[in-house]
Amino acid sequence: MRIDKFLKVSRILKRRTLAQQACEKGKVIINGKEVKPAKQIKIGDEVELQFTGGAVKFRILNIKETVKKDEAASLYEIISEDGN
């Protein structure tokens, strides 16, 4: 699955276009490298998403094409949150 789609399906970001824009601006880092929206992810990847007010780092636990809202958080685990 592409990282932009994962960010939307997992509800980390609300829309896929926001995920694509974040990737294009260098705000999405997987395993220490900035990535483009088409980057394929796999279970175990560590993703860092940088926001204006900080960053969140999480590990991918599961990959599904669709998931219900209350199950979205089961796709990842938060490693660290840095909010300013």
Stockholm file with secondary structure:
# STOCKHOLM 1.0

chainA/1-84         MRIDKFLKVSRILKRRTLAQQACEKGKVIINGKEVKPAKQIKIGDEVELQFTGGAVKFRILNIKETVKKDEAASLYEIISEDGN
#=GR chainA/1-84 SS CBHHHHHHHTTSSSCHHHHHHHHHTTCEEETTEECCTTCBCCTTCEEEEEETTEEEEEEECCCCSCCCGGGGGGGEEEEEEEEC
#=GC SS_cons        CBHHHHHHHTTSSSCHHHHHHHHHTTCEEETTEECCTTCBCCTTCEEEEEETTEEEEEEECCCCSCCCGGGGGGGEEEEEEEEC
//
